[in-house]
């Protein structure tokens, strides 16, 4: 600025260049943050959408085998119409979800399945299906512990969780019937 | 235009700000605009190429944070040429339909050969001809596990195989010889070299016919053209340096049962061997034991001052989870 405080062209250009620099750095920072933080989530959503595309392309009575890209630490979970508990986002319909797999360390209510449903509600994506029954056949990891004290001493508690997807291509067989859908990991 | 002392008027300031804001908005929405004006094909390839260059030239610390915007192109070969004829791509996007005139088996076979050869050619070109350093994930051995981008998937309408009257396998598939095509044909009239010469040095002639132990005797109805890259650790530095600068390689010397590969001075580390000898390599002529790939081993161009060494391969592999996962043990990047 000059003595009289007038805003000169030179000042303005400097200001604009500085502003562009700052905006660029912010955009770069946000992009990197999003990439690191949301990449798995985005991939999970894409995998579910790809699977739904395959399911929708099948006619009732048909089955086919497809490859879908897995996301480590996530599982494909299904909820039938009459099944409870299930994620609120499925309402009263059957649905297929991709959700973060819970681990034994999560100490969730694995007996009722509420833990996984909560995870699907809060950290998952669900797509509704017009079928009464939807099942996913996949490997589960179970752990048994024997109570050593208390009124239930000697009782064996077993908790299980889905092995979940691997960060690679997974083969899945989809069998579509009139009222049911079966997803089978091969 | 300006006042006596060079001041800007308010309308000029507003004008400049609007132009700058427009520029920023354009930058922000460039990927979206690109996808609107050209789905698939060249625009996707250009976008992928830009992201490849951006990643290769990014500083080491943020290299992994630069996303590869590469989307797998799906090529559906069918009688009608419609893009929804291939059940293999049911529910998927970015499909390109290609017509096969099976009444002229030789022509149909050539169309298949060209699609596979072009897929490999564009993949190799898009990914920087294997000379760019794209990712950095190390194994326990200190090597970088092979990571991949699936450039394209080429599928043939299942009905062609199922319709026994058409006798598609015998009439058309038995004529398909991608290796031969790549050795003798050019990507286009304006390109002065054959596909094979593009993958190798110009002086290389017809590739040797290697017999693979892979293949179950049946032609595959879908294959993936996959670009893979592996970087090697200290163990193999000496072996790699024996060759000096990078050397392009082709089918014969690499795509052989594991016993042959050790003769190659570039390949000493575990991961490199994995990427170059991964099981299940096949083209449509799997049942004849032919295999296909282009590869480069040597120094990568990197922002890192110390150039890294390793191998890059573009390869046609049957679209099978075991085979792709075996080849790309470090993971797959890009949109499938």
Boltz contact constraints between the chains, C-beta under 6 A:
constraints:
  - contact:
      token1: [A, 6]
      token2: [B, 5]
      max_distance: 6.0
  - contact:
      token1: [A, 6]
      token2: [B, 7]
      max_distance: 6.0
  - contact:
      token1: [A, 8]
      token2: [B, 6]
      max_distance: 6.0
  - contact:
      token1: [A, 9]
      token2: [B, 6]
      max_distance: 6.0
  - contact:
      token1: [A, 9]
      token2: [B, 8]
      max_distance: 6.0
  - contact:
      token1: [A, 12]
      token2: [B, 8]
      max_distance: 6.0
  - contact:
      token1: [A, 32]
      token2: [B, 65]
      max_distance: 6.0
  - contact:
      token1: [A, 35]
      token2: [B, 65]
      max_distance: 6.0
  - contact:
      token1: [A, 35]
      token2: [B, 67]
      max_distance: 6.0
  - contact:
      token1: [A, 53]
      token2: [B, 91]
      max_distance: 6.0
  - contact:
      token1: [A, 54]
      token2: [B, 90]
      max_distance: 6.0
  - contact:
      token1: [A, 54]
      token2: [B, 91]
      max_distance: 6.0
  - contact:
      token1: [A, 56]
      token2: [B, 91]
      max_distance: 6.0
  - contact:
      token1: [A, 57]
      token2: [B, 90]
      max_distance: 6.0
  - contact:
      token1: [A, 57]
      token2: [B, 91]
      max_distance: 6.0
  - contact:
      token1: [A, 67]
      token2: [B, 321]
      max_distance: 6.0
  - contact:
      token1: [A, 69]
      token2: [B, 336]
      max_distance: 6.0
  - contact:
      token1: [A, 167]
      token2: [B, 331]
      max_distance: 6.0
  - contact:
      token1: [A, 168]
      token2: [B, 325]
      max_distance: 6.0
  - contact:
      token1: [A, 169]
      token2: [B, 321]
      max_distance: 6.0
  - contact:
      token1: [A, 169]
      token2: [B, 324]
      max_distance: 6.0
  - contact:
      token1: [A, 169]
      token2: [B, 325]
      max_distance: 6.0
  - contact:
      token1: [A, 171]
      token2: [B, 321]
      max_distance: 6.0
